[in-house]
Amino acid sequence: MAVENPEGLKKFLHELKEDTPSSPISVRDFISLFGAERRGYMVAYKIRKELENLGFITKPDFDSVPLDSKITIHAYQANDAIPHEADGCLDEAAESSNTELAALETGLLPQDQLISGAVSEPAFRVSRLEASDVTLVTVKPDATLTEAITLMLRHDYSQLPVMTSERDVKGVISWESIAPVLALTKSESAVVRNYMKPHREINASDSIFTALPRIIEYSYVLVRSPDQRISGIITTTDLSSQFKQLSEPFLLLSEIENHIRKLIDGKFTKDELVSIVNPSDSGRVIDSVADLTFGEYIRLFENPDLWKKTELQIDKKTFIKELDKVRIIRNDVMHFDPDGISEENHELLHNFVRFIHTIQSLSRK
């Protein structure tokens, strides 16, 4: 989670002048100044609030582009657009000058002021995908077919954009567009323009879910950025990779929970299960082990008497420590962070699944 008054950021911004942006910095490096690795909802919110307090803004918004995209940091200007979650507090001076007027108009006392803090961008935009902001490999219309094929083979691409500039697309050449011409027309042309087809594109600001049908239908789409550049190309392979990254942790966690339930199923009375329910939620009905929360599974294993009843022949302290790591990752995953979990945490879940598989198999014996 982001920290308050990050010294790393202050040092980075120390010599930044009002009319001069910072040197480009990747989003990953930028959020690391706040002690963060990913942009979960609370992380993004706290970073944004800290930027406001310091009087700065990022361009493009740090929460709207891939983690390895470059952004610059600017001193806030009156005409700068502010993301939604910052709408009520553009900067301290403006807020201070309007507080009394707002109180008179609304009749709200300071303690009654409405609280903001919604996520700045509810939709999952195309711009969040890594493939939307890359260095493109392209060919010109008058390039030779041999050059295009060589580039496709070298980079293992199925298609290449045919472009005359970073904004002007003439079409796309692909294995699919080359093969029919060579097979059916016996063409002897050696120029790319005679083998290309019209291209398909979407905007970086489009919702990924509205773009999905086009990506699936055409196997790829080019991405046009707000400055009208073609900034990336998204293929069905990119989609598969992205959704695997986001969905696999849910499946791993579900499997872990199912194994935990299996380990304790039929070993405890209803009163014993009720005894480890979170006191703040004592009114909840417990009819089976599936009614327990993940934290309550840990509380069950922590109880010496209940631990004995599990008959698990493993070290209790180590097991609970590892299970608590899973709990923390689970809480992270359930916030639906578009950046996904870290590779380290992903590997931890895989390892724990293998671990609990082994425990389960030994318990059967």
C-alpha positions in Angstrom: 0.0 0.0 0.0 1.3 3.5 -0.8 3.0 5.4 2.0 2.4 9.0 3.0 5.0 11.7 2.2 7.3 9.4 0.3 10.8 10.7 0.6 11.8 9.0 -2.7 9.2 11.0 -4.6 10.1 14.3 -2.9 13.7 13.7 -3.9 12.7 12.9 -7.4 10.7 16.1 -7.7 13.0 18.4 -5.7 14.4 20.3 -8.7 11.3 20.1 -10.9 10.2 23.5 -12.1 6.6 24.5 -12.6 6.9 24.6 -16.4 9.3 21.7 -16.8 8.1 18.0 -16.7 10.2 15.3 -15.1 12.3 12.9 -17.1 10.3 10.0 -18.4 9.9 7.3 -15.8 8.1 3.9 -16.0 4.9 3.5 -14.0 6.6 0.5 -12.3 9.5 2.7 -11.1 7.1 5.6 -10.3 4.9 3.5 -7.9 8.0 2.0 -6.4 8.8 5.5 -5.0 5.7 4.9 -2.8 6.8 1.4 -1.8 4.3 -0.2 -4.1 4.7 -3.0 -6.7 1.2 -2.9 -8.3 -1.7 -0.5 -8.6 -4.4 -2.0 -6.5 -7.4 0.4 -5.8 -6.1 1.7 -2.5 -2.5 2.0 -3.8 -3.7 4.1 -6.7 -6.0 6.2 -4.5 -3.2 7.0 -1.9 -0.7 7.8 -4.6 -3.1 10.2 -6.3 -3.9 11.9 -3.0 -0.2 12.3 -2.3 0.4 13.8 -5.7 -2.4 16.3 -5.0 -0.8 17.2 -1.7 2.5 17.9 -3.4 0.8 19.8 -6.3 1.8 17.4 -9.1 0.1 15.3 -11.8 1.3 12.5 -14.1 0.8 12.5 -17.9 -0.6 10.2 -19.0 -2.3 9.2 -15.8 -0.2 6.5 -14.1 -3.3 4.3 -13.6 -4.4 4.2 -17.2 -1.3 2.7 -19.0 0.7 -0.6 -18.7 3.2 -0.9 -15.8 6.2 -0.5 -18.0 4.9 2.5 -20.0 6.7 5.8 -19.5 5.0 8.8 -17.8 6.2 12.3 -16.9 5.4 14.2 -13.7 4.2 17.8 -14.0 3.4 20.6 -11.6 -0.4 20.9 -11.5 -1.8 23.7 -13.7 -5.3 25.1 -13.5 -6.3 23.7 -16.9 -5.1 20.1 -16.2 -7.7 17.4 -16.2 -8.0 15.7 -12.9 -9.2 12.0 -12.6 -12.6 11.5 -11.1 -11.5 10.4 -7.6 -9.7 13.8 -7.2 -12.6 15.9 -8.3 -13.3 17.4 -4.9 -9.7 18.5 -4.1 -7.8 19.9 -7.1 -5.2 21.5 -4.9 -5.0 22.9 -1.4 -5.3 26.5 -2.4 -8.4 26.0 -4.6 -10.0 23.8 -2.0 -9.4 26.3 0.8 -10.8 29.2 -1.1 -14.0 27.4 -1.9 -14.7 25.6 1.4 -16.7 28.4 3.0 -18.7 29.0 -0.2 -19.5 25.3 -0.6 -20.5 25.1 3.1 -22.9 28.1 2.7 -24.4 26.6 -0.5 -24.9 23.1 0.7 -25.4 23.8 4.4 -22.8 21.2 5.3 -20.5 21.6 8.2 -16.9 20.5 7.6 -17.5 17.2 9.4 -20.5 16.6 7.1 -18.6 17.1 3.8 -19.2 14.3 1.4 -16.4 11.8 1.0 -14.9 10.9 -2.4 -12.5 8.1 -3.3 -14.0 6.0 -6.1 -11.6 4.4 -8.5 -10.5 6.9 -11.2 -11.4 4.7 -14.1 -14.0 2.0 -13.5 -13.6 0.4 -16.9 -10.7 -1.9 -17.9 -9.4 0.1 -20.8 -7.4 -1.2 -23.7 -4.6 1.1 -22.6 -4.0 -1.1 -19.6 -2.8 -4.0 -21.7 1.0 -4.2 -22.2 0.5 -4.9 -25.9 -1.2 -1.5 -26.4 2.1 0.4 -25.9 5.0 -1.3 -27.6 7.7 -0.6 -30.2 6.0 -1.9 -33.4 7.7 -3.8 -36.1 6.3 -2.5 -39.4 7.0 -2.5 -43.1 6.4 0.1 -45.8 4.1 -0.5 -48.8 7.0 -0.6 -51.2 9.1 -3.0 -49.1 9.9 -6.4 -50.6 7.8 -9.4 -49.8 11.0 -11.1 -48.7 11.7 -8.4 -46.1 8.2 -8.7 -44.7 8.4 -12.5 -44.5 11.9 -12.3 -42.9 10.6 -9.9 -40.2 7.6 -12.1 -39.5 9.8 -15.2 -39.2 12.4 -13.4 -37.1 9.8 -12.1 -34.6 7.4 -15.1 -34.8 4.6 -12.7 -35.9 1.5 -13.7 -37.9 1.1 -10.2 -39.3 2.8 -6.9 -39.7 1.3 -3.4 -40.0 2.1 -1.7 -43.3 2.7 1.9 -42.5 4.3 5.1 -44.0 4.5 6.9 -40.6 3.6 6.2 -37.0 0.1 7.5 -37.7 -0.6 6.5 -41.3 -1.6 2.8 -41.8 -2.0 1.4 -45.3 -3.0 -2.1 -44.3 -1.6 -5.3 -42.8 0.3 -8.1 -44.4 0.0 -11.6 -42.9 0.5 -15.3 -43.7 -3.2 -15.3 -44.3 -3.1 -12.5 -46.9 0.1 -13.8 -48.6 -0.9 -17.5 -49.1 -4.0 -17.0 -51.3 -2.3 -14.5 -53.6 0.7 -16.8 -54.2 -1.4 -19.9 -54.5 -4.3 -18.7 -56.6 -3.0 -15.8 -58.8 0.6 -17.1 -59.4 1.7 -13.5 -58.7 5.3 -12.6 -59.3 5.0 -9.3 -57.5 7.7 -8.8 -54.9 6.1 -5.7 -53.3 4.3 -5.7 -50.0 1.4 -3.5 -51.1 0.1 -6.3 -53.4 -0.2 -8.8 -50.5 -1.8 -6.6 -47.8 -5.4 -6.4 -46.6 -7.3 -3.5 -44.9 -6.3 -3.2 -41.2 -8.5 -3.3 -38.1 -8.0 -0.9 -35.2 -9.4 0.2 -31.9 -8.8 3.1 -29.6 -6.6 2.9 -26.5 -9.5 4.4 -24.5 -12.0 1.7 -25.6 -13.2 -0.8 -22.9 -11.4 -4.1 -23.3 -14.7 -5.9 -23.2 -16.2 -3.9 -26.2 -12.9 -4.6 -28.1 -12.9 -8.3 -27.4 -15.3 -9.3 -30.2 -13.2 -7.5 -32.8 -9.9 -9.0 -31.5 -11.4 -12.5 -31.6 -13.0 -12.0 -35.1 -9.8 -10.7 -36.7 -7.2 -12.4 -34.5 -5.5 -9.0 -34.0 -6.3 -5.2 -33.8 -4.0 -2.2 -34.0 -4.3 0.3 -31.1 -4.5 4.0 -31.8 -3.4 6.2 -28.9 -4.9 9.5 -27.9 -2.2 11.4 -29.9 -3.3 9.3 -33.0 -0.2 7.2 -33.1 -0.5 3.5 -33.7 1.0 2.5 -30.4 0.5 -1.3 -30.3 -1.1 -4.4 -31.7 -3.2 -6.8 -29.6 -3.6 -10.4 -30.7 -5.7 -13.3 -29.4 -2.4 -14.6 -27.9 -2.0 -11.4 -25.9 -5.6 -11.8 -24.6 -5.0 -15.4 -23.5 -1.9 -14.4 -21.6 -3.6 -11.4 -19.9 -6.7 -13.3 -18.8 -4.6 -16.3 -17.7 -2.6 -13.9 -15.5 -5.8 -12.5 -14.0 -7.9 -15.6 -13.7 -5.4 -18.3 -12.7 -5.0 -16.9 -9.1 -8.7 -17.3 -8.6 -8.6 -20.9 -9.7 -5.5 -21.7 -7.5 -7.2 -20.1 -4.5 -10.4 -21.9 -5.1 -8.5 -25.2 -5.2 -6.6 -24.4 -2.0 -9.8 -23.6 -0.2 -11.4 -26.8 -1.4 -8.4 -28.8 -0.1 -8.6 -27.0 3.3 -12.3 -27.9 3.6 -11.5 -31.5 2.7 -8.8 -31.7 5.4 -11.2 -30.6 8.1 -14.5 -32.0 6.8 -16.3 -34.4 9.2 -13.8 -33.8 12.0 -15.5 -31.1 14.0 -18.9 -30.6 15.7 -21.1 -27.6 14.8 -20.3 -26.1 18.2 -16.5 -26.4 17.6 -16.9 -24.6 14.2 -19.1 -21.9 15.7 -16.4 -21.3 18.4 -13.9 -20.1 15.9 -16.2 -17.7 14.0 -15.1 -14.1 14.0 -16.7 -12.5 17.1 -17.8 -9.5 15.1 -19.8 -11.9 12.9 -21.3 -14.1 15.5 -24.7 -14.0 14.0 -23.7 -15.9 10.9 -25.1 -19.4 10.5 -22.5 -22.2 10.3 -23.9 -25.4 8.8 -20.8 -26.8 7.2 -17.0 -26.1 6.9 -17.8 -24.2 3.6 -19.5 -21.5 5.7 -16.2 -20.5 7.4 -14.0 -17.7 6.1 -10.4 -18.1 5.2 -9.3 -16.4 8.4 -11.5 -18.7 10.4 -9.7 -21.7 8.8 -6.5 -20.3 10.2 -8.1 -19.7 13.6 -9.2 -23.3 13.7 -5.7 -24.6 13.0 -4.2 -22.2 15.6 -6.4 -23.8 18.3 -4.3 -26.6 19.9 -7.2 -28.9 20.6 -8.7 -28.5 17.2 -5.4 -28.9 15.5 -5.0 -32.4 17.2 -8.4 -33.4 15.7 -7.1 -32.7 12.2 -4.6 -35.5 12.6 -2.2 -33.7 10.3 1.4 -35.0 10.6 3.0 -31.8 9.6 4.5 -28.8 11.6 1.7 -26.7 12.8 3.6 -23.4 13.0 5.0 -23.7 9.4 1.6 -24.7 8.0 -0.2 -21.8 9.6 2.5 -19.4 8.5 2.3 -20.5 4.9 -1.5 -20.5 5.0 -1.5 -16.9 6.2 0.6 -15.9 3.2 -2.1 -17.4 1.0 -4.7 -15.4 3.0 -2.9 -12.2 2.3 -2.7 -12.9 -1.4 -6.3 -13.9 -1.4 -7.3 -10.5 0.0 -5.2 -8.9 -2.7 -6.8 -11.0 -5.5 -10.3 -10.3 -4.3 -9.7 -6.6 -4.9 -9.6 -7.4 -8.7 -6.4 -5.5 -9.3 -6.0 -5.2 -13.1 -2.2 -5.5 -12.7 -2.6 -9.0 -11.3 -0.5 -10.5 -8.5 3.3 -10.5 -8.6 5.3 -13.4 -10.1 6.5 -14.3 -6.6 3.0 -14.5 -5.2 1.9 -16.5 -8.3 4.6 -19.0 -7.7 3.7 -19.1 -4.0 0.2 -20.2 -4.8 1.4 -22.9 -7.2 3.8 -24.2 -4.6 1.1 -24.2 -1.9 -1.2 -26.1 -4.2 1.5 -28.8 -4.7 2.1 -28.8 -1.0 -1.5 -29.3 0.0 -1.9 -31.9 -2.7 0.8 -33.9 -1.0 -0.8 -33.5 2.4 -4.1 -34.6 1.0 -2.7 -37.7 -0.6 -0.8 -38.7 2.6 -3.9 -38.1 4.7 -5.8 -40.6 2.6 -3.2 -43.2 3.4 
